[in-house]
Amino acid sequence: MAGAVNRLMAVVALLIAGALPRASAQQRPNIVLIYTDDLGYGDLSSYGATALNTPNIDRLAKEGLRFTDGHAAAATCTPSRYALMTGEYAWRRPGTGVLPGDAALIIDPDRTTLASLLRNAGYATGIVGKWHLGLGSKGGPDWNHDVAPGPNEIGFDYSFIMPATGDRVPTVYVENRRVVGLDPADPIRVSYDEPLGGPTGSANPDLLKLRPSHGHDQTIVNGISRIGYMTGGRAALWKDEDMALVFTGKATAFIEQHRDQPFFLYFAPHDPHVPRVPNPRFAGRTTLGPRGDVIVQADWSVGELLTTLDRLKLTNNTLLIFTSDNGPVIDDGYRDEAVEKLGAHRPAGPFRGGKYSNFEAGTRVPLIVRWPGHVKPGSSSDALVAHIDFVASFAQLTGRRLPGGEAPDSEKLLSVLLGRSKQGRDSFVEQGSGLSLRQGRWKYIEPSARPRLNAQTNTELGNDTAAQLYDLAADPGEHANVAAKYPDRVKAMETLLRRVKERSRPGRYASPRLAAIHSLSSFRKLRSGV
């Protein structure tokens, strides 16, 4: 009898272990995270778009799991990437809004990040593409020497990045702390406060091949005026038309170089962020103008990574995640005909708002997970999941334990991400122009006196001086505010949101000033080998 009971308990233990998949040292999958920029829920043919085709991304959906309620943590790039890397809502930390191109690093090198977690689990870690989390110590980076601390100090073995965005200076690549191609005799100077000399878009519109629609009229690089002022570094300046090819080449090279060991590649393409300047091979490929063309260009980049994985016979042992850092925006600062050629295309799909917005399109983005043999092909899930959960979920995958206080807002949802469960988050805080709370079918947007419309981008921001409550199951477009009909629901969600906001991360870095000082001290120790 005792033997039968022991055998039964052993079977139960195996079933429980199987319900929470974890990779052994011998079975650790490679991980590729593709994090596009400003791509909307409705911008892919696998998510309903008919004005353009994205066959490579569609392949991922056919071979993997497509989420319909997947979210970035914020409706803009810096806070969404901060939350992705740290597992912490960005609104908990001052200074994590959209950064200028000369901002200091906003992630403390001492804390656990998605990259350091995986490096400590034995992965070779690399980032290729957009960074936009700051570089250097307090006061910003020295572009003419080691550009650090940065991605290499927060867990990446290899980095090839654009410092901020394509529309912000400096317009150079940084590879493993050094500006690529920099001539020491032509040092880089960057300012976001005052002009440094040289032509600007506002003073020299005749030099522009792409004109701004609002802002974006300062230093001219490659016939395009940017945000911020820059001089020097002429040999290091990127060419916008070649950016996708450069990033894709670096990403596939990283896969090649680490084919014989577990690797984590964070591939962050620039597309379809502004300025939208497709390579000539993609120009004119859609009826949507440059915005559509660079989405097709991004699909090509995905295809190149898939082809590389196939050729190296790594596909079956690679967990690949495709998503976007926030929702779409049409006119984000340049006259590129995105508005005029939009036609019937709906970049946000059935949702309201977009980048910058409290409405659902601000953070609800495409999210596809593929891992052959572990994820059911052609499946879909309506579970509520978010990028902020990757830290805790990858800790599950690799059997790592997160230190106390780290990734405080990240939930263990590996089984959900692999399609083995549809029990996603109970609640989630969306950061747009303000804060909103998702809970099941309900969406609560806290009252705000902020503007209702971003007039420059023509984006509804979802602000109202009264509380808003939407039943997304009946009204995914958030057109009917039912707060007056369900006052108890409003009160309960208001209380929950307040409690989440009051729950701060414990630890040493509660003071932004102390955090900056400690980061500088930590970096000096790292560089001196202490």
N, C-alpha and C positions, 0 to 999 in steps of 0.2 A: 504493500500500500504506500509506504513512504517513498519507494522508488518511483511509483507512478506519479505521485504528487511532485517529486523533484523534476521528473521529465516534463510534466505539464508546465511547471514554473519556468523551466528552461525555454520551452516553446514560446510562452508569453513574453519572456525577456527578449527573445529574438524578434518577435513581432513588434514590440515597442521600439527596439533599436532600428528596425526597418522603417518605421514611421517617421523617424528623424534621421534622414540620410546624412552620412558623414564620410568624407573621403579618407581612406587610409593613406599612409605615406607613399605606398606603391601605386595607389589609384587616384591620387590628386589630379583633378582635371586642370588643364590650362584654363585661364579665364581671360576673355576678351570683352571689354566694356566699350561700346561705341556710343559716344555722347555727343549727338549733333547739337547745333546751335540755332534756336528760334524755329525749330521745325514743329508744325502744328499737328494736332490729332487727325485732321482731314487732309494732310499733305501727301499721303501715301496711297497707292492703289489698293494695298491690302487693308486700308482703313476707309475705303470708299471713294477715293479720288478717281475721277474719270478724265480730267484735263491733262494728266500726265501719267506715265508709267514708271514704276520703280521695281523692276523685275528681281533685282538681287535682294532687296529688303523683303519683297514678297516671298522669295524663296525661304527666307528665315521664318516667315509666318507659316508657310506650308510645312516646314520641317520642325516647327516648334510651337510655342504657346504664345498667343496674342492676348494681352490684357486690355480690357476696355475701361478699367478704372485705375490706371496706373498714373502716378503723380511725381513730378518734380517737387521739391520742398518749397520752392518759391517761383514767382512769376518773372524773375530776372536772374541774370547769369551768376553773378558773384555769390549771392546768398544760396542759390540752389547748389552750386559747386562746393561751397563751404559745408553745407549739410551732407552732401554726398560723401565728402572726404572724412568728416568728423562724426557723423551720426548724431549731430546736435542741431536743433533749429537755429538758424542764423540770427533770428530776431532776439535770441537770448544774449547776443554779444554785440556791444557797440562797435561801430566801424566795419560792419560786414555788409554794408550796402554796395551798390555798383561802384567799383573802384576806378580811380584815374589810373593811367598807365604807369605812373611813377610811385604808386603806393607801396608801402612796406608789406612784408608777409603778414597775413592775418591769422595763420594757424601756428600755434606754438609748437616748435620742434619736439618738445617733451611729451606731447600728448599722442595717444594712439590714433592712427588714421587708417583708412582703408588700405593704403599702400604699405604702411609699416606693419599692420596686422599680417598681410600676406607675405611680406619679406621675412618676418619672424617665423612664418609657417614653412619657410624653405623655398619660396617663389622668387624667381628673377622678376623684378618689377620695372615697368617702363611707362612713361607718359609721352605721347606724341600729339601735338596740337595745341588747342587753346588752354591757357592756364587761368588767368584773371583772378588770382588769389593773393596778389602782391608778391614783391620780391625785395630782398634786402632787409636790413634792420631799420629801426625807427629813423625816419627821414628819407627812406627810399634807397634804391640800389645805386651802386657805382657801375655804370654801364661799361666802363673802360677797363675794368679788372674782373675779379670774381663777382658775378651777379648772384649774391647769396645773402642770407639763407633763402631757399626756394624749394622746389619739388624734391631735390636730392636730399634735403635735410628732413623731410617729413615722410620718407619711406621709399622714394623711387631710386632705384639703382641707376637708371638711365632716364634722361629727359631731353626732349627736343620740342621747344615750345614757342608760341608767340606769347609775349608777356601779358597782354591784356586782350584787346579785341582788334579786329582789322581796321576799325575806324578811329583807333587811338594810337598816338605815338608812344613809344618808339616803334617804328615799323621794321623790326629786325627779328631774326630768330635767335634763340638762346639755347645752346646745346651744352648740357652738363656744366652750367654756371658761366659759360663764356659766349659772348655775342659772336655769331658765326660770320666769318669773313671780315671782321673789323680790322681796319688799318690803324695802328697806333698813332700814326701821324695825322689822323683825321678823327679826333675823339668826339664822342657823342655827348650832346647836351640836351636835356629835356626839361621843359617847364610847363606847368599847367596854370601859371599865374601871370606871366607876361611874355610878350614876343621876344624871340632870340635873334631875329634877323631872318632873311630869306623870304621867298614869296609865300603869300597866304591866299586862301580861296576868296576871302572877302575883298582883298586889294587887287588880286590878279585873276579874275574869273576867266580871262581869255586863255589862261594856261591849263584850264581844266578839261578833261575828257568826260568826267562825270560830275555834274553839278549838284550841290546840296539843295535839299528842300527846306531844311531847318537845321540851324547849328552847323557843325561839320565844315567850318569855313576857315580853319586855321592852317597849319603848315601843309604844303602840297608835297605829296610823295607819289610818284608814278601817275601824275596827272589827276590825282584825287586829293581833295583837301580833307584833313582829319580833325579830330578833337585834340587839342594840345599843340605845343610848339616844340620843334626839334631842329637841331643843326648837327652837322657832322655825320660820320658813319656811312658815307656815300657808297662805299664798296659792300656794305652789309645790308643795304635796304632790300626788302623783299619785292618781288614782282607779283602783284595780286593774281594775275592770270595763271601763275604757276603754283600757287599755294597748295591747292588740292593735290597736285602731282607730287610736290615735295613732301607733304605730310604722309601721303599714302605710301610713298617709297620708303620713308623712314619707318613706318609701321610694319610693312612687310619685311623689311630688313631685320627688325627686332625679332619677329617671329622666326625668321631663318636662323638667326644667331642663337636662339634659345630653344631650338626644336628638340633638344635632347634632355631638357629639364623642365619642370613645371614653371610656367611663366604667367604673369599678369600683365596684360597690355591695356592701358587706359588710352583709347584712341578718341580724341576730341576734335573732330573736323570743324572748320570755320563755317561751313555752309549750313543753312542759307542766311547767315548774318550779313549785315551790310559792312562794307560796300560789296555788292554782288557783282563780281567781275569774273564770269566763267572763262575757263580755258577755251581757246578757239574751237577745239574739237567738240565742245558742248554748247557753244553759243548758237542760239536759234533752234535748239532741239525741241523746244516746246512753244506753245502759243501764249504762254504766260509771261514772256519776257525774261530778263535775267534771273528773277527769283525762281521761276520754274526751271530754268536751265541749270542753276546751281544745285537744285534738289536732285535733278538727274545726275549731276556731277557727283553729289554725295552718294547716290546709289551706285555709281561706278566705283567709288572708293570702297564701299562695302563689298562689291563684287571682287575687287582685287584681293581683299583680305580672305574672302571665302575661297578663292582660287588657290591662294597660297596655302591655306590650311588643307585643302583637298590634295594638292600636289605633294605636300609633306606627310600626308596620311595622318594628320592631326585632328581631323574633323570630329571623329567619334570620341575623342578624349578632350574636347574643348567645350566649356560652358561659355556661350556667347550671349551677351545681352545688348540689345539695341534700344536706344531711347533718345530723348531730347531734354535739354536743360530747362526749358520753359516753353510756353505757348508761342503762337505765331504773331508777327507784326508785318504789316504791308509796307507802309511808308515809314521807315525808321531813320530818315535823314538824307536820302539821296533821290534825285529825280531819275529813277531807273525804270519807269513805266510799270511798276508792280501794280499800282492802283488802276491805271488805264487798261491794262491787259488782264485784269483779274477775271472778268467774265462771270461765269456761273460757279467758278471754283470756290470752295469754302474751306480755307486753310484750317479753321477751328472745328470743322465737321459740324455736328449739331449743337455745339456749345456756344455760349455767349462770352464776349470779351476776347482776351488774348494776352500777349506779353504785357506786363505791368498791372494786370487787372485782378480784382478780387473774384470776378466771375470764373466759372469752372475752366474756361479755355486758357486761363493764365497758367495753371499747373497741370491740367490733365493732358497727357502727351502720349504718343505711341510708346509702347513697351512690349518688346518681344524677347522671349527667352528660348534658346535652342541648346539642347544637350542630347545628342542622339543616344538612344537606349535608356534615357532617364526622363525625358520630357516627351509626352505623347505628340506626335506630329499632327499639325492641322487643328490643334485644340485652341480653346479660348477660355478666358476666366473673367468674371465680373467682380472678383475679390478686390477690396480696397488695399492697395500696396503703394509704397513710395520709395524713392531712391535712398532716402535717409535710412531705410532698413537694410541696405546692402552690407553695412559694417557688421551688424549683429548676425545677419544671415550667413555671411562668408566666414565668420567665426565659427558658426555651426558647421559649415561645410568642411572646414579644415581642422576642427577639433580644438580650436584655440579658445582660451578663456579671456574675456575682456577684463582689464583691471577695473576696480571699483571706481565709479564716477565717470568712466569713459563711455562714449557713444550713448548718452543718457536718453536720447529720444528714439534710438534705433530698436526695432523689434525683431525677434527671431522668427522670420517668415520663410525659411528655406523650403519647407514643404509646400508653401503657397507658390513660391517662385518656380518650383518644379512641377506644379500642377497636381500635386498629391493631396492638396487640401484647397478648399475654396473659402476657408475661414480666415479672411484677411484682418486688417486692423479694425478695432472697434471704433476708433476715432483718429482723426488726423487734422493738424492745423496747417492751413494753406496760407502762405505769405504772399500777398499781392501789394496793392496800394495800402492795405491794412491787413488785419488778420481775420480769417474765417475758420469755422470748424465744420468738418465733415463727420457725420455719425450715421452709418447705414445709408438710408435713402435721403437723409436730411442734410441740408446745408444752411448754416447760420453765419451771417455776416454781421460783425459788430458795428454799431452806429459810428459814423465818422463825419466830420465837417470838411473833409478833403474834397477836392474837385471830383465831379462825376465823370468828366471826360478829359482825356489827354488830347487836347486840340491838335497838337502837332502830329500825332500818330493816328488820330481819329479812333482811339480805343476807349470803349466804355470801361471805366475803372471800378464800377460796382460800389461806389461810395454813396451813402445816404445817411441823413441825420437820424433816421429811425432804424430800428433793428430790422433785418431782413431774414426771412426763413423760406426756403424753397424745398419742395418735394421733388427730388431729382428723378425719382421713378416715374412720376406723372408729368414732370415738367423739366426735362434735361436742359432746356434753353434758359431756365431761370427767368421766366417772364411774369409769373404770378407769385407775388409775395404773400405768403399765407401766415405771416407772423400774428396778425390779429385773430386769426381763426384758431391758432394753437398756442395760446399764451403760456401754457405750462411747459410745452416743448421748448419755447424760446427761453424761458427762465432756466430750465435744466441745462440747456446747451451754453447759455451765458455763464452759468455757474461753473460748468466743466472747463470752459475756455479760461476762465479766471484762475482756476486751480492749476491748469497746465502752465499758464504764464507765471504763476507764483512758485512753481517747482523749478528752482534754478539748479544748475550743475554744481555740486560740491567740489572743493579743491582749491588750488593755490591761485587761480587766475580770475577771481571775481572782480578785481580792480583792473581796468584796462591799462592803467599806468604801470602797475606791477607786472602785468602780463608782458608789456613791451620790454620792460627792464629785464625780466626773466628770460624772454626770448633772445635778447641780445647776449646775455650771459651764457645761455645754453649754446648759442651758435659759436661763440668764441671758444668754448670748451670743445665743441665738435671739431672745429678747424685746427685746434692745437693738439688734438689727439687725447685730451683728458677724458 
